[in-house]
Amino acid sequence: MRIQLSQTNPCVGDLKSNLALIESEIAYAAQQGVDVLVLPELVTTGYPPRDFLYRSAFWESNAKAVEKVHQTVKRLPRQMTVIFGALHQQELTHGRFARFNAAYVVDRHRPSPCIVHKQLLPCYDIFDEGKYFTPGDDLCMPVNITTEAGETSACSVLICEDIWNFQYLGDNRMLPGSYKRDPVGNCVGTGPIFVINGSPFWKGKVRQTLELVESICVAKGRPVIYCNQVGAHDDIVTHGGSIVSIPPINRPAHAALSIAHRVCSRIGKLFATDRMIVDISHHVSNSHQHSLSLYPDSPVGVDNPLGLEMPEWNGKKIDSRDFDCWCDFHALRLHIIDYFRRTGFKEAVLGLSGGIDSAVVAAIAASALGGQNVHGVTMPSKHSSEGSWKDAEELATNLNLGSFQNLPIQPIYAASLHTLLSGGKQKFEVGVTDENLQPRARMLILMGLSNDNGWLVLTTGNKSELAVGYCTLYGDMSGGLAVISDIPKTQVYDLAKCINKYAGFDLIPSDTITKPPSAELAPDQLDTNSLPPYEELDLLLEMIYDDVSLHDILSRNKVAPGISATTIQRIVQRVTNNEYKRRQTPDGPKVRKRSFGSGRRMPVAARYRLV
């Protein structure tokens, strides 16, 4: 059985272009003599379509696309099965519908598609499928797939979340109690298990998915064909990384062997479209064992018998210790590319303070859009050091930015003071009022440039600052895209070091990395005047994100000894108090398991304390 996994990047809502994409993959697969073409979850609509699903016309367009795909396959000169994700609705009584997230199995001999419904509908974090779909009650009956040679295999078809409760090992704290079934455990058959996905990325997800797929492969003794979407929509990044996992022939699945030694796996490209074509030989006479070989004329991912083979960064194979940084960089880069491509923006503008956050955002944006399409502005105040704006200028030169301007904020700041301190008032009652006027003056400049030139403003706040509210509403929080809003401050530094390491020189000026972090809004100001050192703060915040109780945080003493109980309580309260601020943050890519954004729904006008 020759199988093609098409790791595509469909656009949410663009059913016409998505249909063209599907048809091009069918044509390519037919040319390669493929028996089974596998495409991602909801490839006709893009994933996730969210409230488009409330529009009847959207469902009608999906039905037309499905029919066109079926007709295209029926016209092929040879037998080929296509498995793809799309919507499906069944009319009920009284004008109601049961609506499903479905997988369609079509070939030239089927008068109508075989339709498999998604059984487990995620309703946690960024997922809200239970809001739109009816869970399938399929009994995991095998789907017979016939090759051009006339061989028929009893296969299984599952959709994304259906495999994440394998052996009931799902994350119980996150998953709803309605997960009372294990679709993988209920699968019967001897042929491959096909899994179509729109599975989002977060740190650690690549390894976690590979381990899950390989464990299913070992437990079921069957090939697992895992095809994932790639691309970015709003705050979701899907990373691709499609997987083919095979129990090798004549190698027993002995419990003493690690999973990596018991299976042969190949993984597709990460954060890029890809095609993998593999040949699977099915030996029914030998306990249903299988063997795998690559189809030599097809681009494929890496052979992966022992673990992930490291990708390249700027033409250099990365150190395995830098893999998480590589993933972060390319996830954020892909997010910028797709956000601009899908919203119609061509160029970006951002403030360059000479600090680490704006430097990393500028470097990622320049890689995504081309330096000529990114515009930097340094906006010094009387508190800005000369080194800061010189570092900003050096960065702009290194990145070949389209333009770099030095626009002091003093005139706007002075006008604000004159207005607010009129009527005999000599000073502000609260010192932070004066400090906040400065980032708001900078935002006037950035938004003016944005409006006048059609540039999208990139904000530069990191996750640590957003967590504790160390940022200014209608100031540095304002913009169109919050690029590093899910990256903790310590890992922003890691990103900067990796960017320089694989650039081969100090693309980000070394002083930007080594100088103490400061907002430079007051004389001799350092971030540590208001916050614990970021190395300690990020450890504490990680426990807060994971819903560890205040009592447990204090009793476990996992945070650095330098943080007092009083400081811990103050940080916990800051995280709680600043939920209203985070609600007004622009969209940013989710790249951590627990993130702010659409997956976090903490009440604002409420009374509850972490205890």
C-alpha positions in Angstrom: 0.0 0.0 0.0 1.5 3.3 -1.1 0.4 6.2 1.1 0.9 9.9 0.7 0.5 12.2 3.7 -0.2 15.8 2.4 0.7 18.2 5.2 -1.2 21.2 3.9 -1.9 24.7 5.0 -5.5 25.4 4.3 -7.0 28.9 5.1 -9.9 29.0 7.5 -13.0 30.0 5.5 -11.4 30.0 2.1 -13.2 26.9 0.8 -12.5 27.7 -2.9 -8.8 27.9 -2.4 -8.8 24.9 0.0 -10.7 22.8 -2.7 -8.0 23.8 -5.2 -5.4 22.7 -2.7 -7.1 19.3 -2.2 -7.4 18.8 -6.0 -3.8 19.6 -6.6 -2.8 17.0 -3.9 -5.0 14.4 -5.6 -3.4 15.1 -8.9 0.1 14.8 -7.5 -0.7 11.6 -5.6 -2.3 10.0 -8.8 0.9 10.8 -10.7 3.0 9.1 -8.0 0.9 5.9 -8.1 -0.4 6.4 -4.6 -3.1 4.0 -3.2 -4.2 6.2 -0.3 -3.9 10.0 0.0 -4.4 11.4 3.5 -5.2 15.1 4.2 -5.7 16.9 7.5 -8.7 17.5 9.7 -11.3 19.9 8.3 -9.1 20.6 5.3 -12.1 21.9 3.3 -12.8 24.7 5.8 -9.5 25.1 7.6 -9.2 24.4 11.3 -10.6 25.8 13.5 -13.6 27.5 11.7 -15.2 28.6 15.0 -18.3 30.8 14.6 -18.3 30.4 10.8 -20.1 27.2 11.8 -23.2 29.3 12.7 -23.6 30.2 9.1 -25.8 27.9 7.0 -24.1 29.0 3.8 -20.8 27.8 5.2 -22.2 24.3 5.6 -23.7 24.4 2.1 -20.3 25.4 0.6 -18.6 22.6 2.5 -21.1 20.1 1.1 -20.4 21.3 -2.4 -16.7 21.0 -1.8 -17.0 17.5 -0.6 -19.0 16.5 -3.6 -16.4 18.0 -5.9 -13.7 16.1 -4.2 -15.6 12.9 -4.6 -16.3 13.5 -8.3 -12.6 14.3 -8.9 -11.6 11.0 -7.3 -14.2 9.1 -9.3 -12.7 10.5 -12.5 -9.2 9.2 -11.8 -8.0 6.6 -14.3 -6.8 4.3 -11.4 -8.0 3.2 -8.0 -7.0 5.6 -5.3 -8.6 6.3 -1.9 -8.7 9.8 -0.4 -9.2 10.4 3.3 -9.9 14.0 4.2 -11.5 16.1 6.9 -14.7 18.1 6.3 -18.0 19.0 7.9 -21.0 16.7 7.9 -24.6 17.3 8.9 -27.6 15.0 9.3 -31.1 16.4 9.2 -33.2 15.5 12.2 -36.9 16.2 13.0 -38.4 19.6 13.4 -35.8 21.3 11.2 -32.9 20.5 13.5 -29.5 19.1 12.5 -26.8 16.9 14.0 -23.5 18.5 12.9 -20.2 16.6 12.9 -16.5 17.1 12.5 -15.9 14.2 10.0 -13.5 12.2 8.0 -14.5 11.3 4.5 -13.2 8.2 2.7 -13.8 8.3 -1.0 -12.6 6.3 -4.0 -13.8 5.6 -7.6 -15.8 2.5 -6.7 -17.8 3.9 -3.7 -21.2 5.3 -4.8 -21.1 7.6 -1.8 -18.4 8.5 0.7 -17.8 6.5 3.8 -18.1 9.0 6.7 -16.5 8.7 10.1 -17.4 11.1 12.9 -15.1 12.5 15.5 -15.9 10.9 18.8 -14.0 13.0 21.3 -14.8 16.7 21.1 -12.2 18.8 23.0 -13.7 21.5 25.1 -10.7 22.8 27.1 -8.0 25.4 26.6 -8.3 26.8 23.1 -10.7 24.1 22.0 -14.5 24.5 22.0 -15.7 21.8 19.6 -18.5 20.8 21.9 -20.0 24.2 21.2 -20.4 23.4 17.5 -20.4 19.7 17.0 -22.2 16.5 18.0 -19.9 13.7 19.2 -19.8 10.7 16.9 -21.1 7.4 18.3 -19.3 5.3 15.7 -18.3 1.9 17.0 -14.8 2.1 15.4 -15.8 -0.4 12.7 -13.0 -1.0 10.2 -13.1 0.8 6.9 -12.1 -1.4 4.0 -9.6 0.2 1.7 -8.7 -1.4 -1.6 -5.5 -0.8 -3.6 -5.0 -0.6 -7.3 -3.6 -4.2 -7.1 -6.9 -5.3 -5.6 -5.7 -6.0 -2.1 -8.2 -4.9 0.6 -7.2 -4.0 4.2 -9.4 -3.5 7.2 -8.3 0.0 8.3 -9.3 2.4 11.0 -10.0 6.2 10.7 -9.8 8.5 13.7 -9.7 12.3 14.0 -7.2 14.1 16.2 -8.5 14.2 19.8 -9.8 10.6 19.3 -6.2 9.3 20.0 -5.5 11.6 23.0 -7.5 9.5 25.5 -5.6 6.3 24.5 -5.7 3.9 27.5 -7.5 6.7 29.3 -4.2 8.5 29.9 -5.4 11.9 29.0 -4.6 14.9 31.1 -7.5 14.5 33.6 -7.3 18.0 35.0 -7.9 19.4 31.5 -10.1 16.9 29.8 -13.8 16.9 30.6 -15.4 14.1 32.4 -17.4 13.1 29.3 -14.4 11.2 27.9 -15.8 7.8 28.8 -14.4 6.0 25.8 -11.1 5.2 24.2 -11.6 5.2 20.5 -8.1 3.7 19.9 -8.7 0.9 22.2 -12.0 0.1 20.4 -10.3 0.0 16.9 -10.4 -3.4 15.2 -8.7 -4.4 12.0 -5.3 -5.3 10.6 -4.6 -2.4 8.3 -3.2 1.0 9.1 -4.8 3.3 11.6 -5.3 6.7 9.8 -5.4 9.8 12.0 -6.3 13.2 10.5 -5.4 16.2 12.6 -5.5 19.9 13.1 -3.4 19.6 16.2 -1.9 22.8 17.7 1.7 23.3 18.7 3.0 24.1 22.2 6.4 23.5 23.8 7.0 19.8 24.1 4.1 18.8 21.7 6.4 17.4 19.0 8.0 14.8 21.3 4.7 14.1 23.1 2.9 13.4 19.8 5.6 11.1 18.5 5.6 9.2 21.8 1.8 8.8 21.7 1.7 7.7 18.0 4.5 5.1 18.6 2.8 3.8 21.8 -0.4 3.2 19.8 1.6 1.5 17.0 3.2 -0.9 19.6 0.0 -1.5 21.5 -2.1 -2.2 18.4 0.6 -3.9 16.3 -0.6 -1.8 13.3 0.9 1.1 11.3 -0.3 4.5 12.4 -0.5 7.2 9.7 -0.8 10.6 11.4 -1.4 13.5 9.1 -1.4 17.0 10.7 -2.3 20.5 9.4 0.4 23.2 9.3 -0.3 26.9 9.5 -1.5 29.7 11.8 -4.9 31.1 12.5 -5.5 33.9 15.1 -3.8 32.5 18.2 -3.3 28.9 17.1 -0.2 27.5 15.3 -0.3 24.0 13.9 3.1 22.6 13.4 2.7 19.8 10.9 5.2 17.1 11.9 3.1 14.3 10.3 4.1 10.8 11.4 4.3 7.3 9.9 5.0 4.7 12.5 5.4 1.0 11.7 6.0 -2.1 13.8 9.0 -3.4 11.9 8.8 -6.9 10.4 10.6 -9.7 12.4 11.2 -7.4 15.4 9.1 -8.5 18.4 7.3 -5.8 20.4 9.0 -7.0 23.6 8.2 -5.1 26.7 11.8 -4.8 27.7 12.6 -2.7 24.6 11.9 1.0 24.6 9.2 2.1 22.2 11.8 3.8 20.0 13.4 0.4 19.5 10.2 -1.4 18.8 8.9 0.8 15.9 10.2 2.5 12.8 9.0 6.1 12.5 9.3 8.9 10.1 8.3 12.4 10.8 7.5 15.2 8.3 8.8 18.7 8.3 7.9 21.0 11.1 6.3 24.4 10.5 6.3 23.9 6.8 4.1 22.2 4.2 5.3 18.7 3.2 4.5 15.5 1.4 5.5 12.1 2.7 5.1 9.0 0.5 5.7 5.6 2.0 5.3 2.0 0.9 3.8 -0.3 3.5 4.0 -4.0 2.8 1.3 -6.0 4.7 2.3 -9.6 5.5 -0.9 -11.2 6.6 0.8 -14.6 6.9 3.3 -13.2 9.5 1.0 -12.1 12.3 -0.1 -9.1 10.4 3.4 -7.6 10.5 4.4 -4.7 8.2 7.5 -3.3 6.6 8.1 0.2 5.4 10.2 1.7 2.6 10.5 5.3 1.3 9.3 6.2 -2.2 12.5 7.7 -3.5 11.0 10.4 -5.8 9.0 12.0 -3.0 10.2 14.6 -0.5 10.0 13.2 3.0 10.9 13.9 6.6 13.6 12.3 8.6 14.2 8.7 9.5 13.5 8.6 13.2 14.3 5.2 14.9 15.7 6.6 18.2 14.4 10.1 18.6 14.0 13.3 16.7 16.7 14.1 14.2 17.6 17.8 14.6 16.5 20.3 11.9 18.7 23.0 10.5 18.7 26.7 11.3 20.3 29.0 8.7 21.8 25.9 7.1 23.3 24.6 10.3 22.1 21.5 12.0 21.1 22.5 15.5 22.3 21.2 18.8 19.6 19.0 20.4 19.6 21.4 23.4 18.4 24.2 21.2 15.4 22.2 19.8 12.8 24.0 21.9 14.3 27.4 20.9 14.2 26.4 17.3 10.6 25.4 17.6 9.6 28.6 19.3 11.4 30.7 16.6 9.8 28.9 13.7 6.3 28.8 15.3 6.4 32.6 15.9 7.8 33.1 12.4 5.1 31.0 10.8 2.4 32.8 12.8 3.6 36.2 11.4 3.8 34.9 7.9 0.3 33.4 7.9 -1.3 36.3 9.8 0.0 38.8 7.3 -0.8 36.6 4.3 -4.4 36.1 5.5 -5.2 39.6 6.6 -3.6 41.4 3.7 -0.9 43.3 5.6 2.4 43.6 3.8 4.6 45.5 6.3 5.1 45.8 10.0 6.3 48.5 12.4 7.6 48.3 15.9 9.3 50.3 18.6 13.0 49.4 19.0 14.0 50.3 22.6 17.4 48.7 22.5 16.0 46.0 24.9 15.8 42.3 24.5 12.1 41.9 23.8 11.9 44.3 20.8 15.2 42.9 19.4 13.8 39.4 19.4 10.5 40.4 17.8 12.3 42.4 15.1 14.6 39.5 14.3 11.6 37.1 14.0 9.6 39.6 11.9 12.5 40.3 9.6 13.0 36.5 9.0 9.2 36.1 8.3 8.5 39.2 6.2 12.0 40.1 4.9 13.9 43.0 6.6 12.8 45.5 3.9 9.1 45.0 5.1 9.8 45.7 8.7 10.2 49.3 10.0 11.8 50.2 13.3 11.4 53.3 15.4 13.4 54.2 18.5 11.6 56.7 20.6 13.9 57.9 23.4 12.9 59.9 26.4 15.0 61.8 28.9 15.5 58.5 30.8 16.7 56.6 27.8 20.4 55.7 27.8 22.6 56.5 24.7 23.5 52.9 24.6 19.9 51.9 24.1 19.2 53.8 21.0 22.6 52.9 19.6 21.8 49.2 20.1 18.5 49.8 18.4 20.2 51.4 15.4 22.8 48.6 15.2 20.0 46.0 15.3 18.1 47.8 12.4 21.3 47.8 10.3 22.0 44.1 11.0 18.4 43.2 10.0 18.4 45.4 6.9 15.1 47.0 8.0 13.1 48.9 5.5 13.5 52.0 7.6 14.7 53.2 11.0 13.7 56.4 12.6 14.7 58.2 15.8 11.7 60.1 17.0 12.0 61.5 20.6 8.8 61.5 22.6 9.6 64.6 24.6 7.3 67.0 22.6 4.3 64.6 23.0 5.1 63.9 26.6 5.5 67.6 27.5 2.2 68.4 25.8 0.5 65.7 27.9 2.0 67.0 31.1 0.9 70.6 30.2 -2.7 69.4 29.7 -2.9 67.1 32.7 -1.2 69.4 35.1 -3.2 72.5 34.2 -5.2 74.4 36.8 -2.3 74.8 39.3 -1.6 71.1 39.9 2.1 70.7 40.3 2.5 66.9 40.2 0.7 63.6 39.8 -0.7 61.9 42.9 0.7 58.6 41.7 4.2 58.3 40.2 3.2 55.6 37.7 0.9 58.1 36.0 4.0 60.0 34.7 5.7 56.8 33.8 2.7 55.5 31.8 2.6 58.7 29.7 5.8 57.7 28.1 4.7 54.4 26.5 1.4 56.0 25.5 3.4 58.8 23.7 5.3 56.1 21.9 2.1 54.4 20.9 0.8 57.7 19.4 3.8 57.7 17.1 3.6 54.0 16.2 -0.2 54.2 15.5 0.3 57.3 13.4 2.9 55.6 11.3 0.6 52.5 11.1 -2.4 54.6 9.9 -0.4 56.6 7.4 1.5 53.7 5.8 -0.8 50.7 6.3 1.8 49.0 8.5 0.7 46.6 11.3 2.1 47.4 14.7 3.9 44.5 16.4 3.8 44.6 20.2 6.8 43.4 22.1 5.6 42.4 25.6 6.6 39.0 26.9 4.5 36.5 28.9 6.1 37.3 32.3 5.3 41.0 32.0 1.8 40.3 30.9 1.3 37.9 33.8 2.0 40.5 36.4 0.8 43.6 34.6 4.2 45.1 34.1 3.0 46.8 31.0 0.9 49.8 30.0 -2.7 49.7 28.6 -2.9 51.9 25.5 0.9 52.1 25.5 3.3 49.2 24.9 0.3 46.7 24.9 -1.3 48.4 21.9 -0.9 47.0 18.4 -2.1 44.4 16.0 -0.1 41.3 16.9 1.5 40.3 20.2 4.4 38.2 18.9 6.1 37.0 22.1 3.1 37.2 24.4 3.5 33.5 25.3 7.2 33.5 25.8 8.5 33.9 29.3 11.2 36.5 29.8 14.0 34.0 30.6 13.2 32.2 27.3 13.2 35.4 25.4 16.9 35.6 26.3 17.3 32.0 25.2 15.8 32.9 21.9 18.1 35.9 21.5 21.2 33.7 22.2 20.1 31.0 19.7 19.3 33.6 17.0 22.9 34.9 17.3 24.4 31.4 17.6 22.9 30.3 14.3 23.3 33.6 12.6 27.1 33.2 13.1 27.5 36.7 14.6 25.8 39.1 17.0 22.7 39.8 14.9 21.2 41.1 18.2 23.8 43.4 19.8 25.6 41.7 22.7 24.9 44.7 25.0 21.2 44.1 24.4 21.5 40.6 25.9 23.9 41.4 28.7 22.6 44.7 30.2 20.1 44.5 33.1 16.5 44.7 31.8 14.8 48.1 32.3 11.8 49.9 31.0 13.8 53.2 31.3 10.7 55.2 32.5 12.4 56.7 35.5 16.0 57.5 36.7 18.1 54.4 37.3 15.1 52.2 36.9 15.6 48.4 36.7 12.9 45.7 36.4 14.2 44.2 39.6 13.1 47.3 41.5 9.5 46.1 41.0 9.8 42.3 40.4 11.9 39.4 41.5 14.7 38.3 39.2 13.1 36.8 36.1 14.8 33.4 36.7 12.9 33.2 40.0 9.7 35.0 38.7 9.3 32.6 35.8 9.5 29.5 38.1 6.8 31.0 40.3 4.6 31.9 37.3 4.9 28.5 35.9 3.3 27.0 39.1 0.6 29.6 39.0 -0.2 28.8 35.3 -0.4 25.1 36.4 -3.0 26.0 39.1 -0.8 25.0 42.0 -2.4 26.4 45.2 -0.7 29.2 47.1 -0.4 26.8 50.1 1.5 24.2 47.9 3.7 26.9 46.4 4.8 28.0 49.8 5.1 24.6 51.3 7.0 23.0 48.4 9.6 25.7 48.5 10.3 25.1 44.8 10.9 28.7 44.1 14.4 30.1 44.7 15.0 30.7 48.4 15.5 34.4 47.8 11.7 34.9 47.3 9.9 35.5 50.5 6.4 34.3 51.2 5.2 37.9 51.1 6.7 38.4 47.6 5.1 35.1 46.4 1.7 36.3 47.7 2.2 39.7 46.0 3.0 38.1 42.7 0.0 35.8 42.9 -2.2 38.8 43.6 -0.7 40.7 40.7 -1.5 37.8 38.3 -5.1 37.8 39.5 -5.5 41.6 39.5 -4.2 42.0 35.9 -6.6 39.7 34.2 -8.5 42.8 32.9 -5.3 44.0 31.2 -4.6 40.8 29.4 -8.1 40.8 28.0 -7.0 43.8 26.0 -3.9 42.3 24.5 -3.8 41.7 20.8 -3.8 38.2 19.4 -0.6 36.4 19.9 0.5 32.8 19.1 0.0 30.1 21.7 3.2 28.2 22.1 2.9 27.0 25.7 0.5 24.4 27.1 -1.0 27.0 29.5 -1.4 30.3 27.8 -3.3 33.6 28.1 -5.6 34.3 25.2 -8.7 32.5 23.9 -8.0 29.4 26.0 -8.1 31.2 29.3 -11.4 32.3 30.6 -10.8 33.6 34.1 -13.5 35.9 35.4 -12.6 39.5 36.0 -15.4 40.9 38.1 -15.2 38.1 40.7 -14.0 37.3 44.1 -11.8 34.3 44.4 -8.2 34.0 45.6 -5.6 31.3 44.9 -5.4 29.5 48.3 
